């Protein structure tokens, strides 16, 4: 199993050379096609005291948006380099919905960590993660590369975590070290040990050597504990399930997912 197509979402207003570089590096590891994607949406009209303040976008406004997307495409190609197969896609549409729609073409999606402050111009990484139906590599702004030599799997015996382990197999096969780690309550240690040992045996059958580790949760969150272990052990990739649901038109995330999306300094491969 490998990734044949890696899709990276690019902010049209600020094309990140670092994010593009991480995505290109992953594509190179897998000999995959690299697809860049960006989108901008037209703001709807709104009124104040019965007077329309912003009318529908004119042809000139849409032409400017298309020009901005085309310029982003050029910058993406320069940042990605010419030594690989590259595609560029763009749309006049909401960024998050565009990524969810275009996810059909990809084995792996790469996004910058962060929440959208403007749904018309920026991607909501969390919402995209829960809606894409593909594994998503969430990259911190400071990350310049992804060696993935030591991969830490944040284990929990759930559908999402099982999916994440399966989706991460291309990284796990190439890693020099893999650790399966579960953080649990004191009375759950026996169950946690059985779980991580089972996952390690599962990976061994895929010719992946993995260490099994179970820890009682200390002060702070389980995410903090896994991040601290990963940093101490020199890991630059976490693999976890992603948990959340939609309520009142907003995504509500599970505690671990929320903490990793907001505070992890390490790249996270997450599956929902």
VENTABEL-V8706 format. One record per pair of residues at least 4 apart in sequence whose ideal C-beta (glycine too) atoms are under 7 Angstrom apart, sorted by the first residue. I is the first residue (numbers start at 1). GAP is how many residues later the second one is. Records with the same first field share a line. If there is no record, write none. Layout:
I->GAP  GAP
This chain:
1->168  169
2->28  168
3->27  29  104  105  167
4->28  29  103
5->27  28  30  100  101  102
6->17  20  21  26  28  29  100  102  104
7->28  30  95  98  99  102  103
8->11  12  15  26  28  102
9->28  29  90  102  114
10->5  26  27  28  62  66
11->4  5  27  111
12->26  28  56  57  60
13->108
15->5  57  60  61  64
16->4  96
17->4  62
18->4  125  126
19->4  93  120
20->4  56  59  60
21->4  58  123  124
22->4  88  117  121  123  124
23->4  11  87
24->4  10  56  57  60
25->4  120  121
26->4  82  84  111  120
27->5  7  57
28->56
29->145
30->140
33->52  54
34->46  50  51  52
35->52  54  70  71
36->37  40  52
37->52  61  62  65
38->31  34  52
39->51  52  54  55  56  59
40->25  28  29  52  80  81
41->51  52  53  79
42->15  50
43->11  77
45->7  9  10  11
46->7  8
47->4  5  6
48->5
57->4  5
59->4
60->4
61->4
62->4  30
63->4
64->4
65->4  27
66->4
67->4
68->4
69->4  21
70->4
71->4
72->4
73->4  15  17
74->4
75->4
76->4  12
77->9  11
80->4  6
89->13
91->7
93->4  5
94->4  25  26
95->4  26  27  28
96->4  20  23  27  28  31  32
97->4
98->4
99->4  24  29  33
100->28  31  32
103->6  29  30  31
106->28
108->26  27  29
109->23  25  27  28
110->27  29
111->12  14  17  25  27  28
112->13  27  29
113->12  25  26  27  28  148
114->11
115->9  11
116->6  7  8
117->5
118->4
119->5
123->5
124->4
125->4  13  136
126->4  125  127  135
127->4  124
128->4  8
129->7  113  141  143
130->112  114  121  142
132->4
135->29  32  134  136
136->134
137->130  132
138->123  129  130  132
139->4  128
140->124  125  127
142->123
143->124
146->90  91  121
147->89
148->23  26  27  88  89
149->26  27  28
150->25  26  27  83  84  85
151->20  21  24  27  84  86  88
152->27  29  74  77  78  83  86
153->12  25  26  27  28  86
154->27  72  84  85  86
155->6  25  26  27  40  41  44
156->5  26  85
157->4  38
158->4  83
159->4
160->4  81  82  83  111  112
161->4  79  80
162->4
163->4  78  108
164->4  75  76  77  105  106  107
165->34  74
167->104
168->4  71  101
169->4  37
170->4
171->4  66  98
172->6  31  36
173->35
178->25  30  31  32
179->31  32  34
180->16  19  20  30  31  32  33
181->15  32  34  45  48
182->10  13  14  32
183->32  34  39  42  43
184->4  5  8  30  32  33
185->32
186->30
188->4
189->4  25  27
190->4
191->4
192->4  22
193->4  21
194->4
195->4
196->4  16  17  18
197->4  15
198->4
199->4
200->4  10  11  12
201->4
203->5  7
204->4  5
215->10
217->5  8
218->7
220->4  5
221->34  38
222->4  34
223->4  33  36  37
224->4  35
225->4
226->4  12
227->4  37  39
228->4
229->4
230->5  8  36
231->35
235->31
236->30  31
237->29  30  32
238->22  26  28  30
239->30
240->16  20  28  30
241->30
242->15  28  29  30
243->10  11  13  14
244->7  8  9  10  13
245->7
246->5
247->5
253->4  5  8
254->4
255->4
256->4
257->4
258->4
259->4
260->4  8
264->4
